[in-house]
Each structure stands twice: as C-alpha cells, then as structure tokens.
Amino acid sequence: MGQFEIAGASADDIRALGEWAADEGWNPGDSDGQAFFPTDPDGFLFGRLDGEPVASISAVRYGTDFGFIGFYIARPSVRGQGYGIQVWRAGMARLAGRNVGLDGVIDQQDNYRASGFRRAWNNIRYEGVPSSGGGDGGGAGGARGGEWRDGITLRDARTVPFGQLAAYDRRFFPAPRPGFLASWVGLPDRTALVAIRDGELDGFAVMRASRGASRIGPLYASSQEVAAALVGGLSATSPGAPVAIDVPDINAPSVELMERLGLSPSFEAARMYTGPDPDVDLAGLFAVTSLELG
C-alpha cells in the first residue's frame, strides 16, 4: 500500500476531472468546470496515491444549509481498495449538518441509503434530435429572440437583469446560487433563453456544448408548451444536432414532452437527499441543471 492523501483540487485537477467524467460516459459539458470550480473552490477533493490522483468527489456548499455531492469517482485501477470510500467520507464530513443531495447511479442506491440518503425521484436523460412535434420553438427566432405565441416572447437570457434571473432560478433550486448561475449563463459556449410573458419570466433554459450531445439544463417553464418553445429555440441554433436533457421522472408533462420530441432514454440517476425534499417548484422543473452540482 502506498501513501494516500486527500486534499483540495487545483484548477488543473478540475480539467482532469472533466476527462474522468467523460471516461465514465457522463458526457460533461466542455466548459462545466469553469462554472463548477468558482462555485465552491474548496469543495472539490482529490485522493492521491503516492502523489497520483486516483479518486475524487465534489462536496459543494450552497448557502448555509444545503450541499450537493458529485464527481464521486475512483479510477478503475484502484477500485475495491478502499480509496473511494475515504474520499466519500471526507466529502460528507465537509457537508456535515446540511441537507445533502446527489444524483447517483441506480445500482448504488443501497449504498447511498446506508449513508443516510433516501430517493426523491429519478432523473432520466433523454437524448436525440428534437422533432418539430414538441411545438414551434424555432419559429420564435431561436437565440435571437422574438414573439412565439400566447403573449410569450423568447429572449437571450443575458439581456435580462441578473437579479431577476437569479430570483427565478431560486424557485427551482434549494438555495441561492448567484455565482454559479452567472458563470453558467455567461460562458461563451452556451446559449441561454428566457420566455417572458407580461414582463415576467415564464421560462428559462441553457444549452451547452458537450463531448457528445449538447446538454440542455436547466429547463424551467410554466407549461409544457413554454418548455417546448425553449427547447425549440435552443435546438434551432444547431439544426439537426442531438441534445441531452435530464428530466425528473415525477414531472409527467416533461416526460411526455420528451417523447413528443422523439427523444429516447439513455441514462438514469436517482436524486436523493439526506433530509426532507427541498421546497422547490417541481411542476416547473422540466430538467435539472446538472447531475454533478444539482
């Protein structure tokens, strides 16, 4: 046995973490690390064996009472040797006293339950090239914005006062996250749209470039039709290109929309919490932001 140490990640480690996640088949966004790392720079831990990174976890703090676990990875060469559980314990210790969430692969649910988690719902990744059957989003002018119908206008989210956007995001996420959101929307490889009705936000979605299908998340909307318009507006910026959307299975209108769009399930993860389900607008949560940071 070599010397095993757990310490905080460097910026270089975060780039490596993206490659590890890609190796696991998770299809991370190309620039996700640039939004993830500043959110809580001390929340990314690496286990090093004789100085070589072999295991990781993110234990990100939001506000004063919520946290999220992600990037729990042990490299294949060291699995079964106890290094993964050591970084797990370090991550959970960092979030002690908080309600902690995670999106875990289905076959690990029993292990997470043993650590105090319980299932709230499953996030199902739907993937493919959206058909026009979900609604006319592209006709609203795509990322350039424009009138859609029923008094809804699609606009570039970067043109909306940030405080308004952050307050809207808080309806669907368990804690304020303005620093994360500013990066998530502002990175240059992203397209972000809002739906506006009578001067108020009625929907919000972001699409980001990824190693495989472009990822859409979050997807918030007041109705299935608004969600369809946002997906259409985003996908119109890359016609014929596949997208991947992580949908809470308890939101039946979102599941139905994905099927109308001709997207197919490709991956599934269990959303679990150590405490009560957070008080968020689940009816409007058509897709989560990410499986790594919630």
Backbone bond lengths (Angstrom), bond angles and torsions (degrees), N, CA, C in turn:
res aa  C-N    CA-C-N  psi(-1)  N-CA   C-N-CA  omega(-1)  CA-C   N-CA-C  phi
1 M - - - 1.463 - - 1.527 109.27 -
2 G 1.342 115.94 131.42 1.443 120.31 177.46 1.513 111.08 -87.56
3 Q 1.318 116.00 -174.25 1.455 121.40 178.66 1.521 109.66 -84.06
4 F 1.337 116.29 125.38 1.457 121.90 -177.61 1.515 108.75 -115.46
5 E 1.341 116.33 126.66 1.455 121.95 -179.51 1.525 109.61 -133.21
6 I 1.324 115.81 146.87 1.467 122.14 177.75 1.520 107.93 -115.55
7 A 1.325 116.09 128.58 1.459 121.24 -179.19 1.518 109.39 -148.51
8 G 1.327 115.13 167.31 1.452 120.62 178.57 1.514 112.03 -65.97
9 A 1.320 114.95 155.53 1.457 121.39 -176.91 1.525 110.93 -82.90
10 S 1.317 115.27 153.20 1.461 122.26 170.06 1.525 108.84 -97.60
11 A 1.322 116.41 172.42 1.465 119.81 176.80 1.524 110.43 -61.59
12 D 1.330 117.41 -36.49 1.464 119.97 177.02 1.522 111.11 -64.78
13 D 1.345 116.34 -37.68 1.462 119.77 177.89 1.528 111.06 -61.08
14 I 1.332 117.71 -37.36 1.456 120.88 -178.61 1.522 110.48 -64.27
15 R 1.317 116.98 -37.39 1.469 119.24 175.87 1.524 110.53 -63.99
16 A 1.330 116.25 -41.62 1.462 120.08 177.88 1.523 110.80 -64.12
17 L 1.332 116.39 -34.81 1.458 120.63 -179.00 1.523 111.00 -62.51
18 G 1.323 116.64 -36.68 1.452 119.89 175.97 1.522 111.79 -61.34
19 E 1.329 116.15 -38.08 1.461 119.91 178.17 1.520 110.95 -68.89
20 W 1.327 116.70 -39.21 1.469 119.89 177.28 1.525 110.27 -60.97
21 A 1.344 116.14 -44.54 1.462 119.97 -179.67 1.527 110.42 -63.48
22 A 1.328 116.85 -37.96 1.467 120.04 177.14 1.522 110.65 -64.38
23 D 1.332 116.90 -39.31 1.464 120.78 178.02 1.524 111.88 -61.80
24 E 1.344 116.13 -29.08 1.465 120.76 179.14 1.526 111.99 -80.88
25 G 1.335 117.00 -4.39 1.463 121.08 -179.47 1.511 114.20 82.99
26 W 1.345 118.28 19.85 1.458 121.45 -174.60 1.528 112.78 -86.32
27 N 1.318 118.84 -9.96 1.465 123.15 177.93 1.536 111.93 53.65
28 P 1.334 117.71 60.49 1.471 119.13 178.68 1.517 111.33 -68.75
29 G 1.328 115.93 155.95 1.450 120.65 174.34 1.519 110.80 -65.64
30 D 1.315 116.26 147.73 1.466 120.46 -175.58 1.521 112.77 -59.71
31 S 1.320 117.41 -34.73 1.466 120.32 -177.11 1.524 112.65 -116.38
32 D 1.330 117.45 19.38 1.467 119.98 -177.14 1.524 112.33 -55.66
33 G 1.328 116.68 -40.12 1.459 119.66 -178.15 1.515 113.06 -57.97
34 Q 1.331 116.85 -30.88 1.458 120.51 -179.61 1.522 112.14 -69.99
35 A 1.324 116.97 -21.85 1.464 120.82 173.63 1.520 111.13 -94.03
36 F 1.332 116.66 -37.03 1.466 120.96 -176.68 1.532 112.18 -66.81
37 F 1.329 117.06 -50.85 1.464 121.39 -169.50 1.529 112.45 -60.98
38 P 1.350 120.00 -47.21 1.475 118.69 -179.16 1.528 113.86 -66.62
39 T 1.326 117.82 -18.16 1.465 120.57 -178.82 1.516 111.41 -60.29
40 D 1.328 116.82 -39.79 1.465 123.01 178.82 1.531 107.07 -162.16
41 P 1.330 117.98 81.67 1.469 120.48 -172.24 1.526 114.31 -57.62
42 D 1.334 117.66 -26.66 1.465 120.16 179.55 1.525 112.43 -85.11
43 G 1.330 116.47 -1.85 1.457 120.03 -174.65 1.509 115.25 -90.34
44 F 1.322 118.16 6.36 1.466 121.83 179.94 1.522 108.33 -113.60
45 L 1.332 116.23 116.17 1.460 121.92 -173.76 1.521 110.36 -114.97
46 F 1.325 114.63 140.25 1.456 121.05 176.16 1.516 109.54 -122.69
47 G 1.333 115.90 137.41 1.448 121.69 170.67 1.522 108.88 -97.16
48 R 1.331 115.73 127.81 1.460 120.96 -177.00 1.510 110.41 -117.37
49 L 1.301 115.68 129.49 1.461 122.42 177.32 1.525 107.71 -104.68
50 D 1.335 114.73 113.63 1.475 120.32 -175.08 1.523 110.62 52.00
51 G 1.349 115.11 40.02 1.454 121.29 176.50 1.510 115.46 85.70
52 E 1.332 118.41 -7.42 1.459 122.20 -177.78 1.524 109.72 -98.98
53 P 1.361 118.99 124.89 1.464 120.42 179.05 1.525 111.09 -62.39
54 V 1.339 116.85 127.26 1.466 120.36 -179.22 1.528 112.72 -131.47
55 A 1.336 117.90 -11.06 1.467 120.44 -178.22 1.520 108.67 -152.54
56 S 1.336 115.43 153.66 1.463 119.40 -176.76 1.514 110.77 -148.76
57 I 1.324 114.44 161.82 1.461 122.21 169.80 1.525 107.83 -160.48
58 S 1.319 117.00 147.95 1.465 120.70 167.97 1.514 107.61 -110.14
59 A 1.323 115.08 135.26 1.465 122.59 179.09 1.525 105.98 -133.47
60 V 1.309 115.27 81.68 1.462 122.40 -169.00 1.520 110.89 -92.60
61 R 1.323 114.90 130.01 1.455 121.36 178.20 1.520 110.60 -90.51
62 Y 1.335 115.07 132.76 1.460 121.97 172.81 1.514 107.90 -119.92
63 G 1.330 116.96 127.45 1.450 119.91 178.92 1.520 111.02 57.47
64 T 1.335 115.53 -144.17 1.464 120.50 -176.29 1.518 113.76 -105.92
65 D 1.344 117.91 -11.64 1.461 117.32 -171.91 1.519 115.23 -141.14
66 F 1.342 118.29 11.82 1.457 120.41 178.86 1.519 109.96 -130.49
67 G 1.319 115.59 148.28 1.463 120.94 176.15 1.513 109.85 -149.04
68 F 1.319 115.36 163.50 1.464 119.46 -177.48 1.525 109.70 -140.55
69 I 1.339 114.34 133.64 1.460 122.59 178.88 1.529 109.34 -98.72
70 G 1.310 116.07 136.04 1.458 121.15 176.04 1.524 110.69 -156.20
71 F 1.312 115.38 -179.81 1.474 121.80 176.85 1.529 112.55 51.04
72 Y 1.325 116.53 35.50 1.469 119.58 178.67 1.525 107.62 -81.51
73 I 1.325 115.09 100.01 1.462 121.31 -172.59 1.524 110.04 -136.74
74 A 1.316 115.88 131.57 1.461 121.65 164.88 1.521 106.66 -113.05
75 R 1.294 117.08 131.05 1.451 120.29 -178.91 1.533 110.34 -62.89
76 P 1.317 117.88 145.32 1.473 120.51 -174.11 1.524 114.16 -52.21
77 S 1.311 117.75 -33.16 1.473 120.55 -175.17 1.523 113.25 -69.65
78 V 1.355 117.95 -16.88 1.466 119.55 -176.81 1.525 112.28 -119.48
79 R 1.306 118.67 7.25 1.456 119.54 -177.86 1.519 111.15 -65.60
80 G 1.325 114.38 145.19 1.450 119.78 -179.36 1.510 114.42 82.58
81 Q 1.329 117.71 6.69 1.463 120.85 -177.57 1.527 113.07 -110.50
82 G 1.335 117.20 5.86 1.458 120.33 173.88 1.513 115.78 90.92
83 Y 1.327 118.22 -0.55 1.464 119.03 -178.60 1.530 111.27 -75.17
84 G 1.327 116.46 -37.72 1.458 119.85 179.47 1.514 112.23 -60.40
85 I 1.335 117.19 -45.29 1.461 119.54 -177.25 1.525 111.06 -66.18
86 Q 1.327 117.11 -28.18 1.460 119.60 177.66 1.535 111.51 -67.56
87 V 1.326 117.30 -42.64 1.465 118.18 177.80 1.537 110.03 -71.09
88 W 1.333 116.83 -32.60 1.468 119.73 175.00 1.529 110.51 -57.82
89 R 1.303 116.93 -48.95 1.467 120.56 -178.80 1.522 111.09 -63.07
90 A 1.326 116.83 -37.83 1.464 119.66 178.38 1.527 110.60 -65.83
91 G 1.320 117.11 -40.96 1.454 120.19 178.76 1.517 112.08 -65.06
92 M 1.331 116.58 -45.18 1.454 119.89 179.81 1.525 111.58 -65.56
93 A 1.327 117.64 -35.34 1.462 120.46 177.61 1.522 110.51 -63.26
94 R 1.320 116.44 -35.12 1.462 119.88 179.27 1.524 111.60 -66.41
95 L 1.317 118.03 -26.27 1.460 122.15 -178.44 1.529 112.84 -104.36
96 A 1.309 117.10 15.95 1.466 121.44 -178.12 1.528 110.52 -55.91
97 G 1.337 115.91 136.20 1.455 121.88 178.15 1.512 114.63 87.79
98 R 1.320 117.62 -2.03 1.461 122.28 179.98 1.527 110.32 -108.27
99 N 1.313 115.77 156.85 1.460 120.29 165.29 1.524 106.23 -74.66
100 V 1.319 116.86 122.53 1.460 121.70 -173.06 1.526 109.35 -113.03
101 G 1.324 116.40 133.58 1.451 122.04 176.12 1.510 111.31 -112.80
102 L 1.325 115.85 160.06 1.462 121.85 172.64 1.520 108.77 -159.14
103 D 1.322 114.96 161.49 1.459 123.01 170.21 1.517 106.66 -117.32
104 G 1.329 116.06 105.07 1.453 120.52 -174.28 1.516 112.43 -111.43
105 V 1.328 115.35 150.22 1.466 118.63 176.85 1.526 108.50 -60.81
106 I 1.315 115.24 147.88 1.455 121.59 -169.42 1.526 112.13 -59.46
107 D 1.334 117.35 -41.13 1.469 118.57 -174.81 1.522 113.37 -74.56
108 Q 1.343 118.05 -0.79 1.460 120.78 176.24 1.530 112.48 -104.75
109 Q 1.344 117.01 6.68 1.458 119.19 -176.37 1.520 112.82 -58.19
110 D 1.323 117.79 -40.37 1.463 119.98 -178.85 1.521 111.12 -62.50
111 N 1.332 116.88 -38.55 1.465 120.08 178.14 1.516 110.96 -65.53
112 Y 1.338 116.85 -39.37 1.463 119.38 179.25 1.526 110.62 -69.54
113 R 1.327 117.07 -35.87 1.469 119.30 176.57 1.527 110.35 -61.62
114 A 1.310 116.24 -36.78 1.471 120.00 178.88 1.523 111.37 -64.48
115 S 1.329 117.04 -21.42 1.463 121.72 177.74 1.524 111.86 -96.76
116 G 1.340 117.42 9.85 1.451 120.88 174.46 1.509 115.92 98.63
117 F 1.337 117.84 7.20 1.468 120.57 178.98 1.524 110.28 -90.68
118 R 1.335 115.38 154.53 1.452 121.10 172.72 1.524 107.92 -137.09
119 R 1.318 115.25 149.82 1.457 121.10 -175.83 1.528 111.27 -74.75
120 A 1.340 116.15 134.93 1.458 121.98 173.28 1.529 110.83 -103.21
121 W 1.331 116.87 -43.44 1.462 122.95 176.59 1.514 107.68 -166.37
122 N 1.316 117.68 176.83 1.460 122.50 171.42 1.521 109.23 -108.99
123 N 1.330 116.06 140.40 1.459 121.99 170.37 1.523 107.88 -96.75
124 I 1.318 115.73 121.33 1.462 121.67 -179.18 1.525 108.53 -106.11
125 R 1.319 116.04 125.42 1.464 119.91 177.15 1.519 109.52 -84.75
126 Y 1.340 114.97 119.08 1.455 121.47 174.24 1.521 108.31 -102.17
127 E 1.327 115.29 137.13 1.460 119.74 -170.53 1.528 110.35 -140.03
128 G 1.323 116.26 147.66 1.453 121.85 176.13 1.515 110.81 145.31
129 V 1.313 115.71 -173.34 1.464 122.25 177.19 1.522 107.75 -92.82
130 P 1.341 118.20 117.57 1.469 119.68 -177.41 1.524 111.85 -62.60
131 S 1.323 115.57 133.61 1.458 120.67 174.56 1.517 109.31 -84.88
132 S 1.313 116.53 174.27 1.467 120.43 177.94 1.519 112.01 -81.44
133 G 1.345 116.94 -1.26 1.460 119.73 -175.96 1.508 114.22 -69.46
134 G 1.358 117.26 -15.83 1.453 118.62 -178.57 1.507 113.83 -81.52
135 G 1.296 117.75 -12.81 1.461 120.02 -177.09 1.505 110.18 133.67
136 D 1.320 117.23 162.18 1.462 122.10 -176.23 1.517 109.97 -88.93
137 G 1.342 115.89 86.92 1.462 118.44 174.77 1.500 110.83 -88.48
138 G 1.350 117.19 -38.49 1.443 119.79 -177.51 1.509 112.09 -62.40
139 G 1.327 116.77 -30.67 1.449 120.11 -179.59 1.513 113.17 -66.57
140 A 1.331 116.07 -11.27 1.459 119.10 178.97 1.515 112.06 -85.69
141 G 1.309 117.35 5.90 1.450 119.15 176.18 1.505 113.60 97.67
142 G 1.352 117.68 8.32 1.452 120.41 177.20 1.515 110.81 58.12
143 A 1.336 116.44 -141.57 1.459 120.69 -176.55 1.525 111.79 -70.29
144 R 1.325 118.62 -13.60 1.462 120.76 179.27 1.524 110.97 -75.06
145 G 1.329 116.81 -19.16 1.455 120.53 179.60 1.512 111.81 86.74
146 G 1.328 115.30 170.78 1.453 120.49 178.86 1.509 110.09 146.93
147 E 1.316 116.08 174.47 1.456 121.06 179.92 1.528 110.21 -68.65
148 W 1.316 114.66 137.88 1.461 119.72 172.70 1.516 107.05 -104.71
149 R 1.307 118.76 -90.43 1.465 122.04 172.18 1.518 108.40 -165.03
150 D 1.336 115.65 172.16 1.471 122.17 -179.82 1.524 111.78 53.63
151 G 1.341 116.14 36.76 1.449 119.92 176.20 1.509 114.73 76.75
152 I 1.330 118.38 9.90 1.464 122.63 -178.89 1.523 109.59 -95.25
153 T 1.315 115.78 133.57 1.460 122.30 173.40 1.525 108.85 -118.73
154 L 1.334 117.23 133.68 1.459 122.13 172.70 1.522 109.00 -95.27
155 R 1.324 115.42 132.51 1.463 121.14 -179.93 1.511 110.16 -136.79
156 D 1.315 115.10 158.03 1.461 121.31 171.91 1.526 108.03 -62.45
157 A 1.337 117.20 125.73 1.461 120.88 -177.28 1.522 112.64 -63.21
158 R 1.324 117.17 -22.10 1.462 119.97 -179.61 1.533 112.11 -70.67
159 T 1.321 117.23 -13.53 1.467 120.33 179.74 1.530 112.19 -90.17
160 V 1.327 116.84 -5.09 1.463 121.70 -179.01 1.525 109.52 -89.17
161 P 1.342 119.32 137.40 1.471 119.57 175.12 1.524 110.77 -50.75
162 F 1.343 115.86 130.03 1.464 118.36 -170.46 1.517 112.53 -61.85
163 G 1.320 117.54 -36.52 1.459 119.32 179.52 1.518 112.18 -59.46
164 Q 1.320 117.03 -36.21 1.465 121.33 177.81 1.522 110.11 -66.90
165 L 1.327 116.27 -42.04 1.465 120.17 179.97 1.528 110.94 -66.57
166 A 1.332 117.29 -42.18 1.464 120.85 -179.76 1.525 111.58 -64.96
167 A 1.325 117.09 -38.97 1.466 120.31 177.86 1.521 110.73 -65.27
168 Y 1.311 116.96 -37.36 1.467 120.50 178.10 1.526 110.26 -67.49
169 D 1.317 117.76 -43.41 1.463 121.13 178.14 1.530 111.29 -58.84
170 R 1.325 116.44 -36.61 1.470 120.57 -177.81 1.528 112.06 -62.66
171 R 1.329 118.55 -25.40 1.464 120.83 177.27 1.528 111.98 -61.68
172 F 1.317 116.64 -26.11 1.460 120.94 -171.13 1.523 113.28 -113.99
173 F 1.326 117.01 -2.39 1.469 121.12 -178.51 1.520 108.22 -127.26
174 P 1.355 117.94 145.87 1.460 120.01 -171.03 1.518 116.66 -67.89
175 A 1.337 119.01 -10.75 1.465 120.92 -177.41 1.521 109.28 -152.06
176 P 1.327 117.36 157.90 1.475 118.84 174.08 1.531 110.12 -62.27
177 R 1.327 116.85 143.53 1.465 120.68 178.11 1.535 110.63 -147.38
178 P 1.330 117.01 55.51 1.463 119.43 -174.71 1.525 113.72 -62.84
179 G 1.341 117.87 -38.56 1.456 119.72 -179.74 1.515 112.02 -63.35
180 F 1.317 115.46 -46.02 1.462 119.81 176.93 1.521 110.77 -60.82
181 L 1.330 116.65 -47.68 1.457 120.67 -174.81 1.524 111.27 -62.70
182 A 1.333 117.59 -38.49 1.460 120.39 -179.99 1.522 110.52 -60.28
183 S 1.330 116.97 -42.31 1.462 120.26 177.61 1.524 110.96 -70.10
184 W 1.305 116.29 -42.31 1.467 121.47 -175.53 1.527 111.50 -59.59
185 V 1.314 116.08 -39.05 1.457 121.19 -179.25 1.531 111.75 -83.56
186 G 1.334 115.79 -34.28 1.453 119.56 -168.46 1.505 116.99 -87.58
187 L 1.333 118.51 -14.54 1.462 119.67 -177.88 1.528 110.56 -62.44
188 P 1.327 117.28 144.37 1.470 119.69 -169.95 1.518 115.80 -69.87
189 D 1.348 117.96 -17.20 1.475 118.76 -178.42 1.523 112.01 -92.76
190 R 1.328 117.09 19.72 1.456 121.91 -176.13 1.515 112.19 -119.01
191 T 1.324 114.36 150.37 1.457 122.04 170.21 1.518 107.01 -119.19
192 A 1.322 116.88 126.25 1.461 121.74 -177.11 1.519 109.07 -126.96
193 L 1.326 115.85 130.09 1.458 122.18 -179.26 1.523 110.71 -125.39
194 V 1.314 115.24 148.27 1.462 121.33 168.88 1.523 108.14 -121.76
195 A 1.317 114.65 151.82 1.471 121.88 170.46 1.520 107.04 -106.09
196 I 1.319 116.84 129.81 1.463 121.99 -176.13 1.525 109.61 -122.90
197 R 1.327 114.79 132.51 1.465 121.82 175.55 1.528 108.04 -131.57
198 D 1.311 116.92 124.89 1.471 122.08 178.91 1.525 111.68 53.41
199 G 1.325 115.25 38.41 1.456 120.21 176.99 1.513 115.50 80.21
200 E 1.324 118.69 -0.99 1.457 122.74 -178.30 1.523 110.40 -112.21
201 L 1.342 115.62 150.94 1.456 119.84 177.08 1.514 110.15 -70.11
202 D 1.315 116.17 131.02 1.460 122.59 -179.44 1.532 110.84 -121.04
203 G 1.342 116.24 -2.19 1.456 120.89 179.11 1.514 110.02 179.45
204 F 1.334 115.39 160.03 1.466 121.78 -177.01 1.519 107.99 -158.50
205 A 1.325 116.59 137.05 1.463 120.59 178.94 1.516 109.82 -154.08
206 V 1.332 115.24 150.32 1.465 122.70 179.42 1.523 108.96 -131.10
207 M 1.336 116.71 135.99 1.461 121.97 172.91 1.518 108.78 -117.98
208 R 1.344 116.11 136.23 1.451 120.44 -178.15 1.523 110.43 -131.28
209 A 1.317 115.00 147.07 1.454 120.72 177.17 1.523 109.99 -67.25
210 S 1.333 115.73 140.09 1.463 121.95 -178.93 1.517 109.63 -138.64
211 R 1.313 114.82 173.31 1.458 119.53 -178.26 1.525 111.77 -66.18
212 G 1.327 116.12 -33.87 1.452 121.46 175.97 1.517 109.35 -111.56
213 A 1.329 116.52 -125.91 1.461 120.79 177.44 1.524 110.50 -62.97
214 S 1.330 117.39 140.17 1.461 121.23 176.48 1.527 109.37 -60.99
215 R 1.316 115.75 138.09 1.459 120.70 -175.71 1.523 110.32 -93.65
216 I 1.319 117.03 135.13 1.456 122.79 173.20 1.519 108.27 -111.51
217 G 1.312 116.57 120.10 1.449 122.37 178.24 1.529 109.29 176.92
218 P 1.322 118.44 134.62 1.447 124.53 1.60 1.522 111.71 -76.45
219 L 1.324 115.24 170.75 1.461 122.97 169.52 1.514 106.41 -134.75
220 Y 1.340 116.08 103.32 1.450 122.82 178.02 1.524 107.99 -110.65
221 A 1.311 117.29 142.32 1.463 119.27 179.59 1.519 110.15 -162.85
222 S 1.323 115.23 151.31 1.467 120.78 178.34 1.516 111.62 -79.07
223 S 1.342 117.30 -15.94 1.463 120.34 -177.97 1.518 109.11 -157.89
224 Q 1.326 114.95 166.70 1.454 120.93 177.03 1.524 111.08 -61.36
225 E 1.328 116.68 -37.70 1.464 120.42 -178.51 1.521 111.22 -66.24
226 V 1.327 117.25 -40.42 1.459 120.02 178.12 1.532 110.22 -66.48
227 A 1.331 116.84 -41.27 1.463 120.15 176.90 1.521 110.92 -60.41
228 A 1.341 116.68 -41.51 1.465 120.70 178.49 1.522 110.90 -62.35
229 A 1.327 116.59 -40.82 1.463 120.21 179.57 1.520 111.15 -63.35
230 L 1.332 116.67 -41.24 1.463 120.28 179.70 1.528 111.07 -65.56
231 V 1.332 117.29 -44.73 1.467 119.84 177.54 1.525 110.06 -61.85
232 G 1.319 116.08 -42.24 1.453 119.57 178.56 1.512 112.80 -63.20
233 G 1.336 116.12 -42.26 1.453 119.77 179.12 1.515 112.56 -64.25
234 L 1.335 117.08 -39.74 1.456 121.00 178.36 1.526 111.32 -68.60
235 S 1.327 116.18 -48.43 1.461 119.29 -176.17 1.521 111.87 -67.91
236 A 1.339 117.41 -22.78 1.458 120.44 178.15 1.520 112.01 -65.57
237 T 1.339 117.26 -19.21 1.458 119.70 178.71 1.526 112.01 -76.34
238 S 1.341 117.47 -17.29 1.470 122.26 176.80 1.528 107.93 -139.10
239 P 1.333 117.32 72.54 1.472 120.49 -174.56 1.526 112.12 -56.97
240 G 1.336 114.88 133.60 1.455 120.45 177.25 1.511 115.25 81.81
241 A 1.332 117.57 -1.28 1.466 120.67 -179.40 1.531 110.30 -90.58
242 P 1.338 118.43 143.80 1.463 120.32 179.97 1.518 112.12 -74.88
243 V 1.325 114.64 153.56 1.460 122.24 175.21 1.520 108.70 -127.43
244 A 1.325 115.94 162.19 1.462 122.57 175.85 1.525 107.68 -132.74
245 I 1.332 116.70 131.17 1.464 122.53 -173.37 1.523 108.43 -134.29
246 D 1.345 117.53 125.44 1.468 122.74 -178.30 1.523 109.92 -93.81
247 V 1.326 116.68 107.76 1.461 124.15 -168.59 1.527 111.31 -107.89
248 P 1.342 118.68 127.51 1.464 120.07 172.31 1.532 110.27 -64.81
249 D 1.323 117.34 126.33 1.463 119.03 -175.36 1.525 112.75 -70.68
250 I 1.342 117.48 -10.98 1.458 119.52 177.28 1.531 111.72 -83.23
251 N 1.331 117.24 -7.74 1.461 120.86 175.67 1.523 107.64 -96.28
252 A 1.335 115.79 88.12 1.465 120.82 -174.89 1.529 112.95 -60.00
253 P 1.344 120.35 -40.45 1.462 118.99 177.88 1.525 112.77 -61.22
254 S 1.341 117.43 -32.64 1.464 119.21 178.53 1.520 111.18 -70.70
255 V 1.322 116.67 -43.06 1.468 120.02 176.56 1.525 109.92 -59.44
256 E 1.333 116.27 -44.31 1.465 120.08 179.06 1.525 111.10 -61.93
257 L 1.332 116.80 -39.34 1.460 120.29 179.47 1.520 111.26 -63.09
258 M 1.321 116.64 -44.23 1.461 119.22 179.69 1.534 110.98 -58.69
259 E 1.322 115.93 -39.07 1.465 119.51 178.71 1.520 111.00 -68.35
260 R 1.337 116.76 -39.26 1.464 120.37 176.20 1.522 111.30 -62.02
261 L 1.318 116.49 -35.28 1.462 121.18 -179.85 1.527 112.51 -76.50
262 G 1.337 116.92 -7.34 1.449 120.77 179.84 1.511 114.20 80.86
263 L 1.336 117.31 18.99 1.462 121.22 178.50 1.526 109.81 -87.08
264 S 1.325 116.15 152.28 1.467 121.33 -175.45 1.525 110.83 -121.62
265 P 1.350 117.57 145.44 1.472 120.07 176.13 1.521 110.97 -62.39
266 S 1.341 115.64 135.94 1.460 119.98 179.17 1.521 113.17 -130.26
267 F 1.336 117.51 -13.40 1.464 120.75 -175.26 1.519 107.28 -164.61
268 E 1.332 116.52 154.18 1.457 120.14 -178.87 1.515 109.49 -145.54
269 A 1.329 115.87 141.03 1.462 121.33 178.07 1.522 108.66 -140.51
270 A 1.311 116.04 148.53 1.461 121.38 -179.12 1.520 109.68 -92.96
271 R 1.335 117.06 121.38 1.464 120.98 170.89 1.523 107.32 -80.27
272 M 1.320 115.05 123.08 1.451 121.59 -175.61 1.522 109.47 -132.77
273 Y 1.346 116.11 152.43 1.457 122.30 178.53 1.529 108.67 -135.27
274 T 1.334 114.90 153.16 1.467 119.35 173.34 1.524 110.99 -84.81
275 G 1.316 117.33 -24.47 1.454 122.15 -180.00 1.519 111.01 -114.94
276 P 1.324 117.06 -159.85 1.469 120.37 -179.74 1.518 111.00 -67.67
277 D 1.326 115.22 156.58 1.457 119.40 175.12 1.522 109.08 -59.04
278 P 1.319 118.65 130.13 1.461 120.31 179.06 1.530 111.70 -60.70
279 D 1.309 115.14 151.32 1.458 121.61 -179.82 1.522 108.85 -84.29
280 V 1.334 116.02 88.62 1.463 121.63 179.65 1.528 108.59 -128.57
281 D 1.332 115.07 166.68 1.464 121.80 -178.34 1.530 109.10 -82.72
282 L 1.321 116.25 85.05 1.465 120.37 -177.46 1.520 111.97 -68.02
283 A 1.328 117.80 -30.26 1.466 119.96 -179.99 1.522 111.30 -64.24
284 G 1.326 116.95 -30.07 1.457 120.82 -179.97 1.514 114.07 -95.66
285 L 1.339 116.78 -3.22 1.467 121.07 -179.30 1.527 108.59 -87.97
286 F 1.326 116.74 90.81 1.450 121.77 -178.10 1.526 112.28 -84.02
287 A 1.328 117.36 -22.35 1.472 121.79 173.99 1.510 108.72 -160.08
288 V 1.345 115.80 141.56 1.455 120.36 178.80 1.531 109.62 -76.89
289 T 1.329 115.07 164.38 1.465 120.10 -177.50 1.518 111.24 -70.75
290 S 1.331 116.17 -52.35 1.460 120.93 179.90 1.510 108.75 -157.63
291 L 1.330 116.25 159.83 1.462 120.50 175.95 1.519 111.53 -88.41
292 E 1.326 117.77 -5.87 1.456 121.06 -177.71 1.531 112.66 -94.68
293 L 1.327 117.22 -41.49 1.468 121.08 -178.22 1.514 112.99 -120.65
294 G 1.327 117.57 10.37 1.453 121.05 175.59 1.517 113.24 92.19
